[in-house]
Amino acid sequence: MTQSNMSSHLARKSGTSRALHAAPWLVALCLPLIVDANTSGNLAYCLLWAFSAVGLAAMWGYGGILSFGQTAFFGLSGYSYGIFTLNYGDIWFESWLGLGVGLMVSVVVAALIGYMIFYGGIKGVFIGIVTLSVTLVLETFMSQTAGPQWAIGEARLNGYNGMGGMAPLTIPWPGGPLTLENASFYYLVLALLIVVYAVMRRLLDGTFGLTLIAIRENPQRAEMLGVDIRRHQLLVFVLGCTLGGLSGALYTIWGSYITPSTMGLTAAAMPVIWVATSGRKTIGGTIFGTALLVWLSQNLAVYGSQYALILLGAILLIVVLAAPEGLLPFVTRQLKRLSGPARDGTHQRTACLKQEEGKS
């Protein structure tokens, strides 16, 4: 193959790869045009959980940090948004400021917990135990805040019954503030998801991601090469937890409601199941797999929440036994394996035809 032919082949391959990556996003952009408003709102619900899953995929798939604390930051940001907007969220600017406050709470708490974990020498499975303990402590505490004395300004925490009545996100509009709901809220979540996907791909495919992989594979060797292991682990932990907080704030905005059950044991296991099933080393696969699993769980929950848990448990069992790298990477690899012989046969026939033409 000549150099020009090789260049054109690589260009076609690169263009095909970009088209394949762009296709799901184009489909997602068109969905509200073919479904009703309620369905758009439900689709936004399925997508908003993907931020938490992407954060865990970055920690676990690249940094080797298995955390059960995503729902802790989910709840922290959700409650922070609710408390702020119930006290100050009368205008559109303050509702967006509440979203920023919720994320900042996650950043600060994640930095404190991460510092104690990584600079305190906690490693391996004990990180999962510590983060799960933090999650359960927060759930237990918030469940005990039912009395009238548990109020922050105008915001009553209401214990296990949850906190509701939070202001939605709005944007200024000529005829008055426009509330982001259903299709408009779906597009907000999708836009944020596209930004997060692009940033995470650039970050994890670059030097930072390669350094995390080196730490995951051999921390001693990485440290000998001069890598500050604890700093990189802390950074990816804070980043992942903040994305979990973004899911929590968007969930609270979506339903104007949040309860301590969002930080329970079952909730804490969900991101792990989504990421393990989708493939913890692929950001795009994690987004797609999480949205699909949440959609399946939501539909099965109509018949009873136990059916959704049984399905997710069965999927996790299959993944652990048959496809430990995740179902989506497993299916992709099998399709490539099946198409490989056909492609090789085509190349061989083409080469034979060229040889015959040369002889003639």
C-alpha positions in Angstrom: 0.0 0.0 0.0 1.4 3.3 -1.0 1.8 6.2 1.4 -1.1 8.2 -0.3 -3.4 5.1 -0.1 -2.4 4.6 3.5 -3.2 8.2 4.4 -6.6 8.1 2.7 -7.3 4.8 4.5 -6.4 6.3 7.9 -8.5 9.4 7.2 -11.5 7.2 6.3 -11.0 5.2 9.4 -10.7 8.3 11.6 -13.9 9.8 9.9 -15.8 6.5 10.5 -14.7 6.5 14.2 -15.8 10.1 14.7 -19.2 9.3 13.1 -19.7 6.3 15.3 -18.9 8.5 18.4 -21.2 11.3 17.3 -24.2 9.0 16.3 -25.5 8.4 19.9 -25.3 12.1 20.7 -27.3 13.0 17.5 -29.9 10.4 18.4 -30.1 11.8 21.9 -30.6 15.3 20.6 -33.5 14.2 18.4 -35.4 12.1 21.0 -37.5 15.0 22.4 -38.7 15.7 18.9 -40.4 12.3 18.7 -41.7 11.8 22.2 -44.0 13.7 24.5 -43.1 16.0 27.3 -43.4 13.5 30.1 -41.2 11.0 28.3 -38.6 13.7 27.8 -38.6 14.3 31.6 -38.2 10.6 32.2 -35.3 10.4 29.8 -33.7 13.3 31.6 -34.0 11.2 34.8 -32.2 8.3 33.2 -29.4 10.5 31.9 -28.8 12.5 35.1 -27.5 9.4 36.9 -24.7 9.0 34.3 -22.7 11.8 35.9 -22.3 9.7 39.1 -21.4 6.6 37.1 -18.8 8.5 35.0 -17.2 9.8 38.2 -16.9 6.2 39.6 -15.6 5.0 36.2 -12.8 7.5 36.4 -11.9 6.5 40.0 -12.3 2.8 39.6 -11.5 2.1 36.0 -8.5 4.4 35.7 -7.3 5.0 39.3 -8.2 1.6 40.8 -10.3 3.3 43.6 -13.5 1.4 44.3 -15.8 3.9 46.1 -19.2 3.3 47.6 -19.5 7.0 48.4 -21.1 8.4 45.2 -24.5 8.5 46.8 -23.1 10.3 49.8 -22.1 13.2 47.6 -25.3 12.8 45.6 -27.2 13.5 48.8 -24.9 16.2 50.0 -25.3 18.2 46.8 -29.0 17.6 46.6 -29.7 18.7 50.2 -27.4 21.7 49.8 -29.3 22.8 46.7 -32.6 22.4 48.5 -31.5 24.3 51.6 -30.1 27.2 49.5 -33.0 27.6 47.2 -35.6 27.3 49.9 -33.9 30.2 51.6 -32.7 32.3 48.7 -34.0 30.9 45.4 -36.6 33.5 44.4 -35.0 34.6 41.2 -33.3 32.7 38.3 -29.8 33.7 39.3 -30.2 32.3 42.8 -31.4 28.9 41.5 -28.2 28.6 39.4 -26.2 29.8 42.4 -27.8 27.0 44.4 -26.5 24.5 41.9 -23.0 25.9 42.3 -23.3 25.8 46.1 -24.3 22.1 45.9 -21.2 21.3 43.8 -18.9 23.3 46.0 -20.1 21.4 49.1 -19.2 18.1 47.3 -15.8 19.4 46.4 -14.9 20.5 49.9 -16.2 17.4 51.6 -14.6 15.1 49.0 -11.3 16.9 49.5 -11.4 16.5 53.3 -12.4 12.8 53.1 -10.0 12.1 50.3 -7.1 13.7 52.1 -7.8 11.6 55.2 -8.0 8.4 53.0 -5.0 8.8 50.8 -2.7 10.8 53.0 -3.7 8.5 55.9 -2.4 5.4 54.1 -5.8 3.7 53.5 -5.6 1.4 50.5 -7.4 -1.2 48.6 -10.7 -2.6 49.8 -10.5 -0.4 52.9 -11.3 2.6 50.7 -14.6 1.0 49.8 -15.3 0.3 53.5 -14.6 3.9 54.6 -16.7 5.4 51.8 -19.6 3.1 52.5 -19.4 4.0 56.2 -19.6 7.7 55.3 -22.6 7.0 53.1 -24.5 5.1 55.8 -23.6 7.6 58.5 -25.0 10.4 56.4 -28.2 8.4 55.7 -28.7 7.6 59.4 -28.1 11.2 60.5 -30.5 12.6 57.9 -33.2 10.1 58.8 -33.2 11.4 62.4 -33.9 15.0 61.4 -37.7 14.8 61.6 -38.4 17.3 64.3 -39.2 21.0 63.9 -35.9 21.9 65.4 -34.1 20.4 62.4 -34.5 23.4 60.1 -32.0 25.7 58.4 -33.8 28.9 57.9 -36.9 28.2 55.9 -35.7 24.7 54.9 -37.0 21.9 57.1 -35.1 18.6 56.7 -38.1 16.4 57.6 -36.1 13.3 58.4 -36.9 10.2 56.5 -39.9 11.9 54.8 -37.5 14.0 52.8 -37.3 17.6 51.9 -39.5 19.0 49.1 -40.7 22.2 47.4 -37.3 23.4 46.1 -37.3 26.0 43.3 -36.5 24.7 39.8 -33.9 26.1 37.5 -35.1 29.0 35.5 -33.6 31.3 32.8 -34.5 34.9 32.0 -37.0 35.2 29.1 -38.8 38.2 27.5 -42.2 37.1 28.8 -40.9 36.1 32.2 -38.5 33.5 33.6 -38.6 30.2 31.7 -38.7 27.1 33.9 -36.4 24.3 32.8 -38.6 21.2 32.8 -39.3 18.1 30.7 -37.7 18.7 27.2 -35.8 21.9 28.2 -34.5 20.2 31.3 -33.6 17.2 29.2 -31.5 19.4 26.9 -29.8 20.9 29.9 -28.8 17.5 31.2 -27.7 16.4 27.8 -25.6 19.5 27.2 -23.9 19.0 30.6 -23.3 15.4 29.8 -21.7 16.2 26.5 -19.4 18.7 28.2 -18.5 16.2 30.9 -17.9 13.5 28.3 -15.6 15.7 26.2 -13.6 16.9 29.3 -13.2 13.4 30.8 -12.2 11.9 27.5 -9.5 14.6 27.0 -8.4 14.3 30.6 -8.3 10.5 30.9 -6.8 9.9 27.4 -4.0 12.4 28.3 -1.1 12.4 30.7 -3.3 12.5 33.8 -5.2 9.3 32.7 -2.0 7.5 31.8 -0.5 8.4 35.2 -3.6 7.0 36.9 -3.2 3.8 35.0 0.4 3.5 36.0 -0.5 4.0 39.6 -3.3 1.4 39.3 -1.0 -1.2 37.7 2.1 -0.7 39.9 2.0 2.0 42.5 5.6 1.2 43.7 7.1 1.6 40.3 5.1 4.8 39.7 6.4 6.3 42.9 10.0 5.3 42.0 9.5 7.3 38.8 8.7 10.4 40.8 4.9 10.3 40.5 3.0 11.9 43.5 0.6 9.0 43.9 -1.5 10.5 46.7 -2.0 13.8 44.9 -3.3 12.1 41.7 -5.5 9.8 43.7 -6.9 12.7 45.7 -7.6 14.7 42.5 -9.5 11.9 40.7 -11.4 11.1 43.9 -12.6 14.8 44.2 -13.4 14.9 40.5 -15.4 11.7 40.7 -17.3 12.7 43.9 -18.1 16.1 42.4 -19.7 14.4 39.4 -21.7 12.3 41.9 -22.8 15.6 43.5 -23.9 16.9 40.1 -26.2 13.9 39.7 -27.7 14.7 43.2 -28.3 18.3 42.5 -29.9 17.6 39.1 -32.0 14.9 40.7 -33.3 17.3 43.3 -34.0 19.9 40.6 -35.8 17.3 38.5 -38.2 16.2 41.2 -38.0 19.1 43.7 -37.6 16.4 46.3 -34.8 14.4 48.0 -34.8 11.9 50.9 -32.2 10.1 53.0 -33.0 6.9 51.1 -30.9 8.2 48.2 -27.9 7.6 50.4 -28.9 4.1 51.6 -27.1 0.8 51.1 -29.1 -0.2 48.0 -28.5 3.3 46.4 -24.8 3.0 47.2 -24.5 -0.2 45.3 -26.2 1.0 42.2 -23.3 3.1 40.6 -21.0 0.1 41.2 -23.4 -2.2 39.3 -23.9 0.3 36.5 -20.1 0.8 36.0 -19.2 -2.9 36.4 -21.9 -3.8 33.8 -21.1 -1.1 31.3 -17.3 -1.4 31.5 -15.4 0.7 34.0 -12.7 1.7 31.5 -15.0 3.3 28.9 -16.6 6.6 29.6 -19.0 6.5 26.6 -20.0 2.9 27.4 -20.6 3.9 31.0 -23.0 6.7 30.0 -24.9 4.5 27.6 -25.1 1.5 29.9 -26.1 3.6 33.0 -29.0 5.3 31.1 -30.2 1.9 29.8 -30.1 0.2 33.2 -31.8 3.1 34.9 -34.5 3.0 32.2 -35.0 -0.8 32.7 -35.1 -0.4 36.5 -37.6 2.5 36.2 -39.9 0.4 34.0 -39.7 -2.7 36.1 -40.3 -0.6 39.3 -43.9 -0.1 38.0 -44.5 -3.8 38.8 -42.5 -3.7 42.1 -39.1 -2.4 43.1 -37.9 -6.0 43.9 -38.0 -6.9 40.2 -35.6 -4.1 39.3 -33.2 -5.3 42.1 -33.4 -8.9 40.9 -32.6 -7.9 37.4 -29.6 -5.8 38.3 -28.4 -8.6 40.6 -28.7 -11.1 37.8 -26.9 -8.8 35.4 -24.1 -8.2 37.9 -23.7 -12.0 38.4 -23.4 -12.6 34.7 -20.9 -9.9 34.3 -18.7 -11.1 37.1 -18.7 -14.7 35.8 -18.6 -14.2 32.1 -17.5 -10.7 31.2 -15.5 -9.1 34.1 -14.4 -6.2 31.9 -18.1 -5.2 31.3 -20.9 -6.3 29.0 -20.4 -3.6 26.4 -16.6 -4.2 25.9 -17.3 -7.9 25.9 -20.0 -7.6 23.1 -17.7 -5.2 21.1 -14.8 -7.6 21.3 -17.0 -10.5 20.2 -18.3 -8.6 17.2 -14.8 -7.7 16.2 -13.8 -11.3 16.5 -16.7 -12.4 14.3 -16.0 -9.8 11.7 -12.2 -10.4 11.7 -12.1 -13.5 9.6 -14.5 -12.0 7.0 -12.3 -8.9 6.8 -9.1 -11.0 6.4 -10.7 -13.1 3.7 -11.7 -10.0 1.8 -8.2 -8.6 2.0 -6.7 -11.9 0.8 -9.1 -12.1 -2.2 -8.2 -8.5 -3.1 -4.5 -9.3 -3.0 -4.9 -12.3 -5.2 -6.9 -10.3 -7.8 -4.1 -7.7 -7.8 -1.5 -10.4 -8.4 -3.5 -11.9 -11.2 -3.9 -8.5 -12.8 -0.1 -7.9 -12.6 0.7 -11.3 -14.2 -1.7 -10.6 -17.1 
